[in-house]
């Protein structure tokens, strides 16, 4: 239950940091610049100086500015929504639904949409791959998985990392980050992996979310040790576990760091231009990698 605005005493966490006045279980080092109550990333609304809480933003309406000027915004400038995890829920649902299709239809479905450079596909009876003009595989491979353990691990990571990040960025910016990171991972895999090696999974996009989360936590002066430890564990698994496309993880992570930095550090007056420009830059790099590799294989 939300704490009543104006409560005389802020909840205190075990680490000594106060809890958000609307979400007492979430420790934070950020306070509203108007009322000075502690606020978590979900409640932060970017202001001309610092961040404000939703109540102060509402009380500040009617000042003669355009309605959009008083609209609650996330730390990255996105719109504050009633369900800050909606896109994450949809992404998890899409991945699970397509995995059920994979189990039901079998290899013929999976072989049409996993990432492949160029090879003869027995299930299809023909050559296939990105080099054969099937560029859609760079995207569709992001929503397919090879086993129950594979999808379970990825979806748990997506839920744990994606939900809070979506709340902090807003839906549109979160979707842009997810897709740019995933495509960057697919492009690097296509460039560096064997041409006949299939690849699939949401790991590239999820590593992008890891990178952006680290940037956000650094921006908000949060304790970064948990996310760094988790990222290090995942990189070790990537390096030593067999049959993992490390290229997708590295490509997604680099793309996520670039886009994430632009999302949370862009100056307010040119915020959208810089944020979505960074996504375009990552996608342009992906296109270059795809064109170079295609030229090598054809």
VENURLIN-V617674 format. One record per residue. PSI is psi in radians with two decimals (999 if undefined). D_FIRST is the distance of its C-alpha to the first C-alpha in Angstrom with 1 decimal. Layout:
# VENURLIN-V617674
psi | d_first
PSI | D_FIRST
PSI | D_FIRST
This chain:
# VENURLIN-V617674
psi | d_first
2.43 | 0.0
2.48 | 3.8
2.51 | 6.4
2.23 | 9.1
2.44 | 12.0
0.21 | 14.9
2.45 | 13.5
-0.28 | 16.8
2.23 | 15.9
2.49 | 14.5
2.53 | 13.3
2.24 | 16.4
3.00 | 17.0
-0.49 | 19.9
-0.06 | 22.0
-0.24 | 21.8
2.53 | 19.9
2.75 | 16.8
2.66 | 13.4
2.41 | 12.0
-0.35 | 10.5
-0.41 | 7.8
1.41 | 7.7
-0.39 | 9.0
-0.06 | 10.6
1.91 | 12.8
2.57 | 15.8
2.63 | 17.7
0.16 | 20.9
2.43 | 20.5
2.68 | 19.7
2.34 | 19.8
-0.22 | 23.5
-0.92 | 22.9
-0.18 | 20.3
0.29 | 20.4
2.51 | 16.7
2.43 | 16.1
2.47 | 15.0
3.01 | 15.0
-0.61 | 17.3
-0.52 | 14.9
-0.14 | 14.3
2.28 | 18.0
2.10 | 20.2
2.31 | 23.9
3.08 | 25.8
-0.57 | 29.4
2.00 | 28.8
-2.54 | 26.0
2.64 | 22.4
2.79 | 20.2
2.82 | 16.5
-0.67 | 15.7
-0.75 | 15.8
-0.61 | 19.2
-0.75 | 20.5
-0.70 | 19.9
-0.40 | 21.4
0.07 | 24.3
2.89 | 25.3
0.46 | 28.5
0.07 | 30.5
-0.12 | 33.3
2.89 | 32.3
2.63 | 32.1
-0.65 | 28.9
-0.43 | 28.4
-0.45 | 28.6
0.11 | 25.3
2.30 | 23.5
2.38 | 20.5
2.65 | 21.9
3.10 | 21.0
-0.44 | 22.8
0.04 | 25.7
0.08 | 25.9
2.86 | 24.4
2.42 | 22.4
2.25 | 18.6
2.85 | 17.6
-0.62 | 14.9
1.65 | 15.5
-0.06 | 16.5
0.23 | 18.0
-0.86 | 20.2
-0.70 | 23.5
-0.74 | 22.8
-0.73 | 22.2
-0.75 | 25.4
-0.77 | 27.4
-0.76 | 26.5
-0.74 | 27.5
-0.79 | 30.7
-0.74 | 31.7
-0.73 | 31.2
-0.77 | 33.0
-0.54 | 35.9
-0.65 | 36.2
-0.67 | 36.6
-0.74 | 39.3
-0.78 | 40.9
-0.62 | 41.1
-0.84 | 42.4
-0.62 | 44.9
-2.85 | 46.0
-0.48 | 47.6
-0.65 | 49.2
-0.86 | 45.8
-0.71 | 44.6
-0.38 | 48.0
-0.38 | 47.8
-0.13 | 44.6
2.88 | 44.3
2.24 | 45.4
2.37 | 49.2
-1.19 | 51.7
2.12 | 54.8
2.85 | 56.2
2.25 | 57.7
1.85 | 55.0
-0.69 | 56.7
-0.50 | 54.1
-0.31 | 54.8
0.44 | 58.5
2.98 | 58.5
2.52 | 57.6
2.99 | 54.0
2.96 | 51.8
-0.66 | 50.6
-0.31 | 54.2
0.22 | 55.3
0.06 | 53.2
1.12 | 50.1
-0.39 | 47.7
-0.39 | 44.9
-0.46 | 44.7
-0.49 | 43.1
-0.82 | 40.0
-0.53 | 40.1
-0.40 | 40.4
-0.27 | 36.9
0.22 | 35.5
2.70 | 37.8
2.74 | 37.8
-0.26 | 40.5
2.95 | 38.9
-0.74 | 35.9
-0.70 | 35.3
-0.91 | 35.7
-0.59 | 33.1
-0.79 | 30.7
-0.78 | 30.8
-0.71 | 30.5
-0.60 | 27.6
-0.72 | 25.6
-0.74 | 26.5
-0.73 | 25.6
-0.73 | 22.1
-0.74 | 21.4
-0.73 | 23.1
-0.71 | 22.9
-0.99 | 19.2
-0.60 | 18.3
-0.69 | 21.7
-0.72 | 21.3
-0.60 | 18.1
-0.56 | 20.3
-0.59 | 23.4
2.76 | 22.6
-0.85 | 24.1
-0.80 | 27.7
-0.62 | 28.1
-0.77 | 26.5
-0.76 | 28.9
-0.76 | 31.8
-0.81 | 31.1
-0.85 | 30.9
-0.74 | 34.1
-0.75 | 36.0
-0.78 | 35.3
-0.75 | 36.2
-0.65 | 39.4
-0.72 | 40.4
-0.72 | 40.1
-0.72 | 42.2
-0.73 | 44.7
-0.63 | 45.3
-0.79 | 45.7
-0.68 | 48.2
-0.72 | 50.1
-0.39 | 50.4
2.89 | 50.1
2.52 | 53.1
-0.42 | 53.9
0.25 | 53.9
1.99 | 50.7
2.63 | 47.9
2.49 | 44.3
2.75 | 41.0
2.75 | 37.2
0.16 | 34.1
-0.67 | 34.6
-0.82 | 36.0
-0.69 | 33.0
-0.66 | 30.6
-0.57 | 32.7
-0.67 | 32.4
-0.65 | 28.6
-0.84 | 29.2
-0.78 | 31.4
-0.62 | 29.2
-0.73 | 26.2
-0.73 | 28.6
-0.76 | 29.6
-0.79 | 26.1
-0.64 | 25.2
-0.71 | 28.5
-0.61 | 27.8
0.12 | 24.5
0.64 | 26.2
2.86 | 24.0
1.99 | 25.6
-0.11 | 27.6
-0.72 | 29.0
-0.80 | 26.7
-0.60 | 27.4
-0.72 | 31.1
-0.77 | 31.5
-0.72 | 30.1
-0.71 | 32.3
-0.72 | 35.3
-0.77 | 34.9
-0.65 | 34.9
-0.63 | 37.9
-0.73 | 39.7
-0.72 | 39.1
-0.71 | 40.4
-0.60 | 43.5
-0.24 | 44.5
2.32 | 43.2
2.70 | 45.9
0.53 | 45.7
2.29 | 42.8
1.56 | 43.3
-0.46 | 42.7
-0.67 | 43.7
-0.70 | 40.6
-0.81 | 38.3
-0.78 | 40.2
-0.75 | 40.5
-0.72 | 36.8
-0.82 | 35.9
-0.76 | 38.3
-0.71 | 37.2
-0.66 | 33.5
-0.75 | 34.3
-0.89 | 36.4
-0.73 | 34.0
-0.71 | 30.9
-0.76 | 32.8
-0.64 | 33.7
-0.73 | 30.2
-0.16 | 28.7
-0.08 | 31.8
2.34 | 33.4
2.55 | 34.2
-0.66 | 32.3
-0.39 | 35.6
0.52 | 36.7
-0.98 | 33.4
-0.71 | 33.8
-0.81 | 37.4
-0.74 | 37.0
-0.92 | 34.0
-0.38 | 35.6
-0.63 | 39.0
-0.66 | 37.9
-0.74 | 37.0
-0.66 | 40.5
-0.77 | 42.1
-0.73 | 40.7
-0.63 | 41.7
-0.73 | 45.1
-0.68 | 45.6
-0.74 | 44.7
-0.74 | 47.3
-0.79 | 49.9
-0.72 | 49.4
-0.75 | 49.7
-0.74 | 52.9
-0.82 | 54.4
-0.68 | 53.9
-0.69 | 55.0
-0.57 | 58.2
-0.54 | 58.8
-0.17 | 58.6
999 | 60.6
